[in-house]
């Protein structure tokens, strides 16, 4: 009798494992968008590999490419793109993803002005579109809402031939998928206010 119960229990567990295997949950990946092609429905991003909330780590290569959800109701706002991966105010450097070489590049700048603890509602940044690039003065002004920093810096002339988006931080997207490269859901974390009622 006990043996029959044991065999029955074993078969039930095996059946449950088989069923759950057929309906296994998908995975989630998140990162900063460096390219978005609306015509081909492809988003390219650098995966955030950090395990610490609020301290992203965009150092994983190669970039990740996903098809956006076939069901457009499963996709949030179209992402803004940018190649700025890190702004280091201690080292006066900015790390970008270089489209030409498909590698990261750290660029040391000359700091002109720095203002800290600047929120999105501050008059210095509210309603303005960053980066602000002055090719005549050879200066760039960047605002990082995550770091709450507004800085102005100068760079050698060679860098001003790069697209403006080089100095922008692309939107953060979170993707749910079951098959690598095909998003079932995509949320624009940067443009989504999860506290909005």
C-alpha positions as CSV (number, residue, x, y, z in Angstrom):
1,X,0.0,0.0,0.0
2,X,2.7,2.5,0.9
3,X,4.7,1.5,-2.2
4,X,1.6,2.2,-4.3
5,X,1.2,5.6,-2.7
6,X,4.9,6.3,-3.3
7,X,4.7,5.3,-7.0
8,X,1.5,7.4,-7.4
9,X,3.2,10.4,-5.8
10,X,6.3,10.0,-8.0
11,X,4.2,9.8,-11.1
12,X,2.3,13.0,-10.0
13,X,5.5,14.9,-9.5
14,X,6.9,13.7,-12.8
15,X,3.7,14.8,-14.6
16,X,3.8,18.2,-12.8
17,X,7.4,18.7,-13.9
18,X,6.5,17.8,-17.5
19,X,3.6,20.3,-17.5
20,X,5.6,23.1,-15.9
21,X,8.4,22.4,-18.4
22,X,6.1,23.0,-21.3
23,X,4.8,26.3,-19.8
24,X,8.1,27.6,-18.3
25,X,8.3,31.3,-17.4
26,X,10.2,33.7,-19.6
27,X,13.2,35.8,-18.8
28,X,13.7,39.5,-18.3
29,X,16.6,41.6,-19.6
30,X,17.2,45.4,-19.2
31,X,19.6,47.9,-20.7
32,X,20.3,51.3,-22.2
33,X,19.2,51.8,-25.8
34,X,21.9,52.8,-28.3
35,X,19.9,52.3,-31.5
36,X,16.3,51.9,-32.5
37,X,15.1,51.1,-36.0
38,X,11.3,51.6,-36.3
39,X,11.2,50.2,-39.8
40,X,12.7,46.9,-38.9
41,X,11.2,46.8,-35.4
42,X,14.6,46.3,-33.8
43,X,16.0,47.8,-30.6
44,X,19.7,47.6,-29.7
45,X,20.9,48.1,-26.2
46,X,23.8,47.6,-23.8
47,X,22.7,45.2,-21.1
48,X,22.7,46.4,-17.5
49,X,24.6,43.7,-15.6
50,X,24.5,45.4,-12.2
51,X,23.0,43.7,-9.2
52,X,22.7,46.9,-7.3
53,X,19.6,49.0,-7.8
54,X,20.3,52.6,-8.9
55,X,23.9,51.8,-9.9
56,X,23.7,50.5,-13.5
57,X,26.7,48.7,-15.1
58,X,26.8,49.1,-18.9
59,X,30.0,47.3,-19.8
60,X,28.7,44.1,-21.4
61,X,29.5,43.5,-25.1
62,X,28.4,42.8,-27.7
63,X,25.2,44.9,-27.8
64,X,21.9,43.0,-27.5
65,X,19.4,43.2,-30.4
66,X,15.8,42.4,-29.9
67,X,12.7,42.5,-32.2
68,X,10.1,44.7,-30.5
69,X,6.8,43.0,-29.5
70,X,4.6,41.9,-32.4
71,X,1.6,43.1,-30.4
72,X,2.1,46.8,-30.2
73,X,-0.1,46.9,-27.0
74,X,2.8,45.1,-25.3
75,X,5.3,47.9,-26.0
76,X,5.6,51.2,-24.2
77,X,6.8,54.5,-25.6
78,X,9.4,54.3,-28.4
79,X,12.8,54.7,-26.8
80,X,15.2,57.6,-27.3
81,X,18.7,56.5,-28.3
82,X,22.1,57.6,-27.0
83,X,25.6,56.4,-26.7
84,X,26.6,57.8,-23.3
85,X,27.2,54.9,-21.0
86,X,28.8,56.6,-18.0
87,X,29.5,60.0,-16.7
88,X,32.3,60.0,-14.1
89,X,32.6,63.3,-12.3
90,X,35.4,62.1,-10.1
91,X,37.7,61.4,-13.1
92,X,36.2,64.1,-15.4
93,X,35.5,61.5,-18.0
94,X,32.6,60.2,-20.1
95,X,32.3,56.7,-21.5
96,X,30.5,56.3,-24.8
97,X,29.7,53.3,-27.0
98,X,31.6,54.1,-30.2
99,X,29.3,53.0,-33.1
100,X,32.2,52.9,-35.6
101,X,34.4,50.5,-33.6
102,X,31.5,48.8,-31.7
103,X,33.6,49.2,-28.5
104,X,33.5,51.5,-25.4
105,X,35.6,54.6,-25.4
106,X,36.5,56.7,-22.4
107,X,37.0,60.4,-23.1
108,X,38.6,62.8,-20.6
109,X,37.1,66.2,-20.7
110,X,38.0,69.7,-19.3
111,X,35.4,70.6,-16.7
112,X,34.0,74.2,-17.0
113,X,31.1,74.1,-14.6
114,X,29.4,71.6,-12.4
115,X,26.1,71.9,-10.4
116,X,25.0,69.0,-8.1
117,X,21.6,68.1,-6.6
118,X,19.7,69.4,-9.6
119,X,16.3,67.8,-9.9
120,X,14.2,67.6,-13.1
121,X,12.0,70.4,-11.8
122,X,15.0,72.8,-11.3
123,X,14.8,76.0,-13.5
124,X,18.2,75.2,-14.8
125,X,17.0,72.1,-16.6
126,X,13.3,72.1,-16.8
127,X,12.0,72.4,-20.3
128,X,15.5,72.2,-21.8
129,X,16.7,69.5,-24.2
130,X,20.1,68.1,-23.5
131,X,22.9,67.8,-24.5
132,X,23.4,71.4,-25.4
133,X,26.3,71.5,-27.9
134,X,28.1,74.7,-28.7
135,X,30.4,74.0,-31.6
136,X,31.8,77.5,-31.7
137,X,32.8,77.5,-28.0
138,X,33.6,73.8,-28.2
139,X,31.5,73.0,-25.1
140,X,28.9,70.5,-24.2
141,X,26.3,70.7,-21.4
142,X,24.9,67.5,-20.1
143,X,22.2,66.8,-17.4
144,X,22.0,63.5,-15.7
145,X,18.7,63.1,-13.9
146,X,19.8,59.9,-12.2
147,X,23.0,61.5,-10.8
148,X,21.2,64.9,-10.4
149,X,24.2,66.6,-12.1
150,X,24.4,69.4,-14.6
151,X,27.9,69.9,-16.1
152,X,29.5,71.9,-18.8
153,X,32.8,70.7,-20.3
154,X,35.0,71.3,-23.3
155,X,36.5,68.8,-25.7
156,X,39.0,68.8,-28.6
157,X,37.4,69.9,-31.9
158,X,37.6,66.3,-33.3
159,X,34.7,65.2,-31.1
160,X,32.3,67.8,-32.4
161,X,31.9,65.9,-35.7
162,X,30.1,63.1,-33.8
163,X,26.3,63.0,-33.7
164,X,24.6,64.8,-30.9
165,X,23.2,61.5,-29.5
166,X,26.8,60.5,-28.7
167,X,26.5,62.5,-25.5
168,X,22.9,61.5,-24.6
169,X,22.0,58.6,-22.3
170,X,19.6,56.4,-24.2
171,X,16.3,55.3,-22.5
172,X,16.4,52.3,-20.3
173,X,14.2,49.4,-21.6
174,X,13.1,46.2,-19.8
175,X,12.2,43.3,-22.0
176,X,10.3,40.1,-21.2
177,X,11.0,37.2,-23.6
178,X,10.9,33.4,-24.0
179,X,12.9,33.3,-27.2
180,X,16.2,35.2,-27.3
181,X,16.0,38.2,-29.7
182,X,12.1,38.3,-29.7
183,X,10.5,40.6,-27.1
184,X,7.0,39.6,-25.9
185,X,6.8,42.7,-23.8
186,X,8.9,45.9,-23.7
187,X,8.7,48.6,-21.1
188,X,10.4,52.0,-21.5
189,X,11.6,52.3,-17.9
190,X,12.8,55.9,-18.5
191,X,9.5,57.2,-19.9
192,X,7.2,55.1,-17.7
193,X,5.9,56.7,-14.5
194,X,5.0,53.6,-12.4
195,X,3.6,55.9,-9.6
196,X,1.2,57.6,-11.9
197,X,-2.4,57.0,-11.0
